[in-house]
Amino acid sequence: MAVWAGRALATDVFNLEGFGPVSRAMGGSGVAYNVGPAAMMLNPATLGMMSDGRYVDLGLDIVTTDIKATNTATGETATSGNHGNNNGPYFAPETAFVYRHGRYAFGVGAFAEGGLGTQFGGSSFLSRTTTNGIDTGFDNFSRLLVLRIPFALSYDVTDKLTVGGSLDAVWTSLNLGMLLDASQIGTLAAQRRASGTLLPTLASVPGLSGGYINFSHNGIVGGGVDAWGIGGKLGLTYRLTPDTVLGMAYNFKTHVGDLGGHATLSAVSSVAGNIPLSGEVTVHNFEMPAQFTAGLSHRFNDHWSVSADYQRVFLASVMKDINVTFVQSGSGANLNLSLPQNYRDINVFAIGAEYRYNASLAFRAGFHYAQEAIPNNTLFAVIPAIPTTSVTGGVSYAFSKNDQVDFALSYALQKTLTNTSQPNTSAPLKVTHSQLNAAMSWQKRF
C-alpha cells in the first residue's frame, strides 16, 4: 500500500482538488455525483450511484509544480526542482475495488489524500544565514504524503435516500530540511516557542549563525518521520427529483498522533563551522483536518449534467503550530520548537459540467476555488501550499459497458504570497507557486 502512494502536492493547502479523474475534471466536485470508486474519498454514499457489478479501478495522478522563492531585499531567487528526490514531478498511484449489488455497495482502495513537496537545493539564499552571511550548503526541502486506505459501505435506505461511510487507515510521512537563522532562533526563544536543555548549549556556540534540522527518507515513498492512524467519513445522498441529487459528507479529523524518526540537528558557527548532533525527532499531533461538504447535481437531459459542491475545511484546529522535539542520542538533551502557522478555516467551492456526446464519449470541465489558509506572516519557503484557484477539464471513453478510461487536467493558477516577519523567515520573502495536475484511470467492471 505504501509503495502505491507515491508523492503528491496539493492545492487546498494539503488536499488535492478532487479525487479521481471524473471529480478532478469537474472542478473537484462530486459529493452528489457519480465519480466512480473515488467516491470513497468524497462521499461513500455515492457508491450507490454505480451500477451493479464488481469494479477494479487503477489510476495515477501526476503533479508538476512551478515554485519560486525570492529575497525581495536582494532580488535573489531560489527555484524548487531538479535538486533531489523531494522535487517534482510527483506521482500518486491509486487503486480501488468496488462490489455493488442490490441496495449495498462495498469498496476498498488506496488513495493519496494529498501532501506537499519542495526542494530548493543547498546553493540559494535559503541556505545562507542572514547573521554573518554564511553559505552553509544545507538543502532546504519538504515532502509530505498522506495515504488513505478506506473501507467503505453504502446502503440504499429508500429509492431516494442512500447513506454511506468509511473507516480509513491513514499513513502520514514527512521529510523536512530547514535552516533557521540565529535571529529566528532568538525570536522563537523570546516568544517562548523554543525551549529545552539544548537551547543554552546552542546559545553558547561561538559565532552562532543558525541551526539546521534535517530528517529525510530518500526513497520514492516514505518520510524521515511517519506514523499510522485512522480516519473516517459519513455521507448521504437524497434524490430530490429523478434528475436532481443532494449530497452531504463529513470527513473526520484524522487520529495519527506523533510522527517519529531519526534526525540531525546542526549548529552553524562562524568560528567552528557546522556542528552536527544526531538524535530522534518527533513531530507532535500532525493531523489532517475535518471537512464538511454539501453539494447538488442535476441532469438536464441525456447530454448535459452539472455538479456543484461547497466545503468547509477546519484547518485552524490542526495547523496552529508545527511542534517539533529533538532529543540528542546518548545525552538525552532536548530542543523543543513550536513554529507558528495559524491557519484559518477555509471555504472551498467547486463546480463542474459534463457533456455526454454519446454512450461512449464524455467531456468535462470545471472550476475550483479555495480561500487562502495561511497568513502572510507565517509563510515558510519550504511549505508554499498557497494556490487557490484551478481550472479543470477532462474526457472519458468507454470501449464497452465494462471498460472505461478517464483523463483529467487541472491547472492551479499562479499565486504569490509574501512574508517579512520573524520567526518564519529572516529575509523578506516572496513565493510564487503554480502547478499542473493530470489524473488518469482505467476501470473494469465484471
C-alpha positions, 0 to 999 in steps of 0.5 A: 500500500505504501509503495502505491502512494507515491508523492503528491502536492496539493492545492487546498493547502494539503488536499488535492482538488478532487479525487479521481479523474471524473471529480478532478475534471469537474472542478473537484466536485462530486459529493452528489455525483457519480465519480466512480470508486473515488467516491470513497474519498468524497462521499461513500454514499455515492457508491450507490450511484454505480451500477451493479457489478464488481469494479477494479479501478487503477489510476495515477495522478501526476503533479508538476509544480512551478515554485519560486522563492525570492529575497525581495531585499536582494532580488535573489531567487531560489527555484524548487526542482531538479535538486533531489528526490523531494522535487517534482514531478510527483506521482500518486498511484491509486487503486480501488475495488468496488462490489455493488449489488442490490441496495449495498455497495462495498469498496476498498482502495488506496488513495493519496489524500494529498501532501506537499513537496519542495526542494530548493537545493543547498546553493540559494539564499535559503541556505545562507544565514542572514547573521554573518552571511554564511553559505552553509550548503544545507538543502532546504526541502519538504515532502509530505504524503498522506495515504488513505486506505478506506473501507467503505459501505453504502446502503440504499435506505429508500429509492431516494435516500442512500447513506454511506461511510468509511473507516480509513487507515491513514499513513502520514510521512514527512521529510523536512530540511530547514535552516533557521537563522540565529535571529529566528532562533532568538525570536522563537526563544523570546516568544517562548516557542523554543525551549529545552536543555539544548537551547543554552548549549546552542546559545553558547556556540561561538559565532552562532549563525543558525541551526539546521534540522534535517530528517529525510527518507530518500526513497520514492515513498516514505518520510524521515518521520511517519506514523499510522492512524485512522480516519473516517467519513459519513455521507448521504445522498437524497434524490430530490427529483429523478434528475436532481441529487443532494449530497452531504459528507463529513470527513473526520479529523484524522487520529495519527498522533506523533510522527517519529524518526531519526534526525540531525540537528546542526549548529552553524558557527562562524568560528567552528563551522557546522556542528552536527548532533544526531538524535530522534525527532518527533513531530507532535499531533500532525493531523489532517483536518475535518471537512464538511461538504454539501453539494447538488447535481442535476441532469438536464437531459441525456447530454448535459449534467452539472455538479456543484459542491461547497466545503468547509475545511477546519484547518485552524484546529490542526495547523496552529503550530508545527511542534517539533522535539529533538532529543540528542542520542546518548545525552538525552538533551532536548530542543523543543520548537513550536513554529507558528502557522495559524491557519484559518478555516477555509471555504472551498467551492467547486463546480463542474459540467459534463457533456455526454456526446454519446454512450461512449464519449464524455467531456468535462470541465470545471472550476475550483476555488479555495480561500487562502489558509495561511497568513502572510506572516507565517509563510515558510519557503519550504511549505508554499501550499498557497494556490487557490484557484484551478481550472479543470477539464477532462474526457472519458471513453468507454470501449464497452459497458465494462471498460472505461478510461478517464483523463483529467487536467487541472491547472492551479493558477499562479499565486504569490504570497509574501512574508517579512516577519520573524520567526518564519523567515529572516529575509523578506520573502516572496513565493510564487507557486503554480502547478499542473495536475493530470489524473488518469484511470482505467476501470473494469467492471465484471 
